[in-house]
Amino acid sequence: MNIQEQVLTASVSFQWFSIALDESNDIQDTAQVLIYIRGIDEKLQITEELLSMESLKDTVTGKDLYNSVINSLIRSRLSLDKLASITTDGAPSLIGKHCGLVTLMNDKIKEDFPSHSVLSFHCIIHQESLCRSSFKLKHGNECDEWVCDFAFAVDIMQKLNELNTKLQGKGLFAHELFADFKAIEGQFDLLSSPFACDVETAAEELQVELIDLQADNSLKRLFENKPLVEFYASLHSEKFKNLKNFARKMFVIFASTYICEQTFSILKVNKSKNRSLLTDSNLQSVLRISTSNLTPNFNKLQILNEKATSDRRLGCKSPSSSQMKGKEVTLSREDEEVQNYKSDSDPKKSS
């Protein structure tokens, strides 16, 4: 519970945030929707945590998933005008053209914030998996032809395995993985190489700041010696206001739904056939503790536990007046039954 409070506290200061979500059934055939959030504050401090686990007992349509996500964002006091992107595994209920989650989210955002738009991504790991499954090795009759096909397959599989390993893990940024995505390639190039990009191709509000940035040799040395997030965090907040806001928005984009898949593995271990009665609330707590990067405030938890224990003890020692009245009524009824029993069993009265 303390970790959840920390996530809610951090979410208040988010300048931008993105979500990654996926759905899978547990041992009791309940659809569990995992919603992960990556948010960034004014100082470019990034928080990546499990926002919530939503349990769907009946249908799992795009509308059901949409309601789950909206309710989760409302409980966390997150506004849709700060949502930068949505990353899914590409299932029809998530990216359906007419009633998929992403479509419904975009319709809601256009209605509430007409000038705001949200990027949506199909998890790159799932795309890589689809490419792998579509590859078929032909078994030719001639030995030489088969050997060539086999050698080609070995090379391709090696590249795919290297790519798959690279895509896995927490804290990966989209600009490191989506370098060949034409729709946003220019934005990722600007983010990762601000000193080499063409100023004229950048957005109008960024051009003046990029000129100032590229003319400063001290900032160029800083760029070469610091991680990218730290470099943007070190820029002057007023002089490079638009550039820093652009960086915040790009840094929160999820590269894949790997973190969801990893959490589903933890879910299957904890809610197995031997622990099938584990409640959804307790399961969510287990997943949150297992995946969180935050450290619980144990001192606060201990104080709360001691207070709860003290309240329970006081409640046992001094029951309320309503409880006392209930006991008196019970005792009076028991006394009446005893008296009736005695009178019925008295031989003098029976004779």
C-alpha positions as CSV (number, residue, x, y, z in Angstrom):
1,M,0.0,0.0,0.0
2,N,2.9,2.4,0.8
3,I,4.4,1.8,-2.7
4,Q,1.0,2.7,-4.3
5,E,0.9,5.9,-2.3
6,Q,4.4,6.8,-3.5
7,V,3.3,6.3,-7.1
8,L,0.2,8.5,-6.6
9,T,2.3,11.2,-5.0
10,A,4.8,11.1,-7.9
11,S,2.1,11.2,-10.5
12,V,0.9,14.6,-9.3
13,S,4.1,16.1,-10.6
14,F,4.2,14.4,-14.0
15,Q,4.7,16.7,-16.9
16,W,4.1,13.9,-19.4
17,F,3.3,10.2,-19.0
18,S,2.8,7.1,-21.2
19,I,1.1,3.8,-20.5
20,A,1.9,0.2,-21.6
21,L,-0.8,-2.4,-21.2
22,D,-1.5,-6.0,-21.9
23,E,-4.2,-8.6,-21.0
24,S,-4.0,-12.3,-20.0
25,N,-6.1,-14.8,-18.2
26,D,-5.1,-16.2,-14.8
27,I,-5.7,-19.8,-13.5
28,Q,-9.3,-19.0,-12.8
29,D,-9.9,-17.7,-16.3
30,T,-10.2,-14.1,-15.1
31,A,-8.9,-11.5,-17.5
32,Q,-6.2,-9.5,-15.8
33,V,-5.2,-6.2,-17.4
34,L,-1.8,-4.8,-16.4
35,I,-1.4,-1.1,-16.8
36,Y,2.2,0.3,-16.5
37,I,3.0,4.0,-16.4
38,R,6.2,5.9,-17.2
39,G,6.1,9.5,-16.1
40,I,8.6,12.3,-16.0
41,D,8.6,15.4,-13.8
42,E,10.0,18.9,-14.3
43,K,13.5,17.8,-13.3
44,L,13.4,14.9,-15.8
45,Q,13.1,12.3,-13.0
46,I,11.5,9.2,-14.5
47,T,9.1,6.9,-12.7
48,E,8.2,3.6,-14.2
49,E,5.8,1.5,-12.1
50,L,2.7,-0.7,-12.2
51,L,-0.2,1.7,-12.1
52,S,-2.9,-0.9,-11.5
53,M,-4.2,-4.4,-12.3
54,E,-7.7,-4.4,-13.5
55,S,-9.8,-7.6,-13.3
56,L,-12.4,-8.2,-16.0
57,K,-14.9,-10.9,-14.9
58,D,-17.1,-10.9,-18.0
59,T,-16.3,-9.7,-21.5
60,V,-12.9,-8.3,-22.7
61,T,-13.9,-5.9,-25.4
62,G,-12.3,-2.7,-26.4
63,K,-14.9,-0.8,-24.4
64,D,-14.2,-2.9,-21.3
65,L,-10.4,-2.2,-21.6
66,Y,-11.1,1.5,-22.3
67,N,-13.2,1.7,-19.1
68,S,-10.5,0.0,-17.1
69,V,-7.8,2.4,-18.3
70,I,-10.0,5.5,-17.8
71,N,-11.0,4.5,-14.3
72,S,-7.4,3.7,-13.4
73,L,-6.2,7.2,-14.6
74,I,-9.1,8.9,-12.8
75,R,-8.2,7.2,-9.5
76,S,-4.6,8.3,-10.0
77,R,-5.7,11.9,-10.8
78,L,-3.9,11.8,-14.2
79,S,-5.2,14.0,-17.0
80,L,-5.4,12.8,-20.6
81,D,-3.8,16.1,-21.9
82,K,-0.5,14.8,-20.4
83,L,-0.7,11.4,-22.0
84,A,2.1,11.1,-24.6
85,S,1.7,7.6,-25.9
86,I,0.0,4.1,-25.6
87,T,1.9,0.9,-26.2
88,T,0.0,-2.4,-26.7
89,D,0.7,-5.9,-28.1
90,G,-1.5,-5.2,-31.1
91,A,-4.5,-7.3,-30.2
92,P,-7.8,-6.4,-32.0
93,S,-9.5,-5.4,-28.8
94,L,-6.6,-2.9,-28.2
95,I,-6.0,-1.4,-31.7
96,G,-9.3,-2.2,-33.5
97,K,-10.2,0.5,-36.0
98,H,-13.7,1.1,-34.8
99,C,-14.0,0.0,-31.2
100,G,-10.4,-0.8,-30.0
101,L,-9.0,0.7,-26.9
102,V,-6.6,3.1,-28.7
103,T,-9.4,4.3,-31.0
104,L,-11.7,5.0,-28.0
105,M,-8.9,6.8,-26.2
106,N,-8.2,9.0,-29.1
107,D,-11.9,9.9,-29.5
108,K,-12.0,10.8,-25.8
109,I,-8.9,13.0,-26.1
110,K,-10.1,14.7,-29.2
111,E,-13.4,15.5,-27.4
112,D,-11.8,16.8,-24.2
113,F,-8.5,18.3,-25.6
114,P,-8.9,19.0,-29.4
115,S,-5.4,20.3,-29.8
116,H,-3.7,17.3,-28.1
117,S,-2.7,14.1,-29.9
118,V,-1.4,10.8,-28.6
119,L,1.1,8.4,-30.2
120,S,0.3,4.7,-30.3
121,F,2.7,1.9,-30.8
122,H,2.5,-1.8,-31.5
123,C,5.1,-3.5,-29.2
124,I,8.3,-4.0,-31.2
125,I,8.9,-7.4,-29.5
126,H,5.6,-8.7,-30.8
127,Q,6.5,-7.4,-34.3
128,E,9.8,-9.2,-34.1
129,S,8.1,-12.4,-33.0
130,L,5.7,-12.1,-35.9
131,C,8.6,-11.7,-38.3
132,R,10.3,-14.8,-36.8
133,S,7.1,-16.9,-37.1
134,S,6.6,-16.0,-40.7
135,F,10.1,-17.2,-41.7
136,K,10.0,-20.6,-43.2
137,L,12.9,-22.7,-44.2
138,K,12.4,-24.5,-47.5
139,H,13.7,-28.0,-47.8
140,G,14.9,-28.3,-51.3
141,N,15.7,-31.6,-53.1
142,E,19.2,-30.6,-53.9
143,C,21.7,-30.7,-51.0
144,D,23.5,-27.5,-52.0
145,E,20.3,-25.5,-52.1
146,W,19.2,-26.8,-48.7
147,V,22.6,-25.9,-47.2
148,C,22.4,-22.4,-48.5
149,D,18.9,-22.0,-47.1
150,F,20.1,-23.4,-43.7
151,A,23.1,-21.0,-43.6
152,F,20.8,-18.1,-44.4
153,A,18.4,-19.2,-41.6
154,V,21.2,-19.4,-39.1
155,D,22.3,-15.8,-39.9
156,I,18.8,-14.5,-39.7
157,M,18.0,-16.3,-36.4
158,Q,21.2,-15.0,-34.9
159,K,20.2,-11.4,-35.7
160,L,16.7,-12.0,-34.4
161,N,18.0,-13.4,-31.1
162,E,20.3,-10.5,-30.7
163,L,17.4,-8.1,-31.4
164,N,15.1,-10.0,-29.0
165,T,17.7,-9.7,-26.2
166,K,18.2,-6.0,-26.8
167,L,14.5,-5.3,-26.6
168,Q,14.0,-6.9,-23.2
169,G,14.4,-5.1,-19.9
170,K,13.1,-2.2,-18.0
171,G,13.9,1.5,-18.6
172,L,14.5,1.2,-22.3
173,F,13.8,4.3,-24.3
174,A,11.9,4.3,-27.6
175,H,14.5,6.3,-29.4
176,E,17.0,3.5,-28.9
177,L,14.6,0.9,-30.5
178,F,12.5,2.8,-33.0
179,A,15.3,4.2,-35.2
180,D,13.6,3.0,-38.4
181,F,10.1,4.2,-37.7
182,K,9.5,6.7,-40.5
183,A,6.6,8.5,-38.9
184,I,8.7,9.7,-35.9
185,E,12.2,9.1,-37.1
186,G,13.0,12.8,-37.3
187,Q,11.9,13.4,-33.7
188,F,14.0,10.5,-32.4
189,D,17.0,11.8,-34.4
190,L,16.5,15.2,-32.8
191,L,16.3,13.8,-29.3
192,S,19.3,11.5,-29.6
193,S,21.5,13.9,-31.7
194,P,20.5,17.5,-31.1
195,F,23.9,18.8,-32.3
196,A,23.8,16.9,-35.6
197,C,20.2,17.4,-36.6
198,D,19.0,19.9,-39.3
199,V,17.4,22.9,-37.5
200,E,15.1,23.6,-40.4
201,T,13.5,20.2,-40.1
202,A,12.6,20.7,-36.4
203,A,9.4,22.1,-35.1
204,E,9.2,25.9,-35.3
205,E,9.1,26.4,-31.5
206,L,12.4,24.4,-31.2
207,Q,14.5,26.0,-33.9
208,V,15.7,29.1,-32.0
209,E,16.7,27.0,-29.0
210,L,18.5,24.4,-31.2
211,I,20.5,27.2,-32.8
212,D,21.6,28.4,-29.3
213,L,22.3,24.8,-28.3
214,Q,24.5,24.0,-31.3
215,A,26.4,27.2,-30.9
216,D,27.5,26.4,-27.3
217,N,30.7,24.3,-27.2
218,S,30.5,23.8,-23.5
219,L,27.0,22.1,-23.9
220,K,28.4,20.0,-26.7
221,R,31.2,18.6,-24.4
222,L,28.5,18.0,-21.8
223,F,26.5,16.1,-24.3
224,E,29.4,13.9,-25.1
225,N,30.2,13.1,-21.5
226,K,26.8,12.6,-19.9
227,P,23.9,10.2,-20.4
228,L,21.2,11.6,-22.6
229,V,18.6,12.1,-19.8
230,E,21.2,13.9,-17.5
231,F,22.2,16.1,-20.4
232,Y,18.7,17.4,-21.0
233,A,18.1,17.7,-17.3
234,S,21.2,20.0,-17.0
235,L,19.9,22.5,-19.6
236,H,18.7,25.9,-18.5
237,S,15.0,25.7,-17.7
238,E,14.1,29.1,-19.3
239,K,16.5,29.3,-22.2
240,F,15.7,25.8,-23.4
241,K,12.1,25.5,-22.1
242,N,10.6,24.0,-25.3
243,L,13.5,21.7,-26.0
244,K,13.3,20.2,-22.4
245,N,9.5,19.8,-22.7
246,F,10.0,18.0,-26.1
247,A,12.6,15.7,-24.4
248,R,10.3,14.9,-21.5
249,K,7.5,13.8,-23.9
250,M,9.9,11.6,-25.9
251,F,11.5,10.0,-22.9
252,V,8.3,8.6,-21.5
253,I,7.4,6.6,-24.6
254,F,7.4,2.8,-23.9
255,A,9.4,0.9,-26.4
256,S,7.6,-2.4,-25.8
257,T,5.2,-4.2,-23.5
258,Y,8.0,-6.5,-22.2
259,I,7.4,-5.3,-18.7
260,C,3.8,-6.5,-18.8
261,E,4.9,-9.9,-20.2
262,Q,7.5,-10.2,-17.4
263,T,4.8,-9.4,-14.8
264,F,2.4,-12.0,-16.2
265,S,5.2,-14.6,-15.5
266,I,5.2,-13.5,-11.9
267,L,1.4,-13.6,-11.8
268,K,1.4,-17.2,-13.0
269,V,3.9,-18.2,-10.4
270,N,2.0,-16.6,-7.5
271,K,-1.6,-17.5,-8.6
272,S,-1.1,-21.2,-9.5
273,K,-3.4,-24.2,-9.1
274,N,-2.2,-24.4,-5.5
275,R,-3.1,-20.8,-4.8
276,S,-6.1,-20.3,-7.0
277,L,-8.1,-18.6,-4.3
278,L,-5.7,-15.6,-4.0
279,T,-7.9,-12.5,-4.3
280,D,-7.4,-9.9,-7.0
281,S,-6.5,-7.3,-4.4
282,N,-3.8,-9.4,-2.8
283,L,-2.5,-10.5,-6.2
284,Q,-2.1,-6.8,-7.2
285,S,-0.1,-6.1,-4.0
286,V,2.2,-9.1,-4.7
287,L,2.8,-7.9,-8.3
288,R,3.4,-4.3,-7.2
289,I,6.0,-5.4,-4.6
290,S,7.7,-7.8,-7.0
291,T,8.1,-5.3,-9.8
292,S,8.5,-1.9,-8.1
293,N,11.7,0.1,-8.1
294,L,10.5,2.1,-5.1
295,T,11.5,1.3,-1.5
296,P,8.6,1.1,1.0
297,N,8.6,3.5,3.9
298,F,8.9,0.8,6.6
299,N,8.9,3.3,9.5
300,K,5.5,4.7,8.3
301,L,4.1,1.2,7.8
302,Q,5.2,0.2,11.3
303,I,3.5,3.3,12.8
304,L,0.3,2.5,10.9
305,N,0.4,-1.1,12.0
306,E,0.9,-0.2,15.6
307,K,-1.9,2.3,15.5
308,A,-4.2,-0.3,13.9
309,T,-3.3,-2.9,16.6
310,S,-3.9,-0.3,19.3
311,D,-7.3,0.6,17.9
312,R,-8.3,-3.1,17.8
313,R,-7.2,-3.6,21.4
314,L,-9.1,-0.5,22.6
315,G,-12.2,-1.8,20.7
316,C,-12.0,-5.1,22.5
317,K,-11.6,-3.5,26.0
318,S,-14.3,-0.9,25.6
319,P,-17.1,-2.2,23.4
320,S,-19.6,0.4,22.2
321,S,-23.0,0.9,23.7
322,S,-24.8,-0.7,20.8
323,Q,-22.6,-3.8,21.3
324,M,-23.5,-3.9,25.0
325,K,-27.2,-3.5,24.2
326,G,-26.9,-6.4,21.8
327,K,-25.3,-8.6,24.4
328,E,-28.0,-7.6,27.0
329,V,-30.8,-8.7,24.5
330,T,-29.0,-12.0,23.8
331,L,-28.5,-12.7,27.6
332,S,-32.2,-11.9,28.3
333,R,-33.3,-14.3,25.6
334,E,-31.0,-17.0,26.9
335,D,-32.3,-16.4,30.5
336,E,-35.9,-16.6,29.3
337,E,-35.2,-19.9,27.5
338,V,-33.5,-21.3,30.6
339,Q,-36.5,-20.4,32.7
340,N,-38.9,-22.0,30.3
341,Y,-36.8,-25.1,30.2
342,K,-36.8,-25.3,34.0
343,S,-40.5,-24.7,34.3
344,D,-41.2,-27.5,31.7
345,S,-39.0,-29.9,33.5
346,D,-40.3,-29.2,37.0
347,P,-42.1,-32.4,38.2
348,K,-44.3,-30.4,40.7
349,K,-45.7,-28.2,37.8
350,S,-46.1,-31.2,35.5
351,S,-48.2,-33.1,38.1
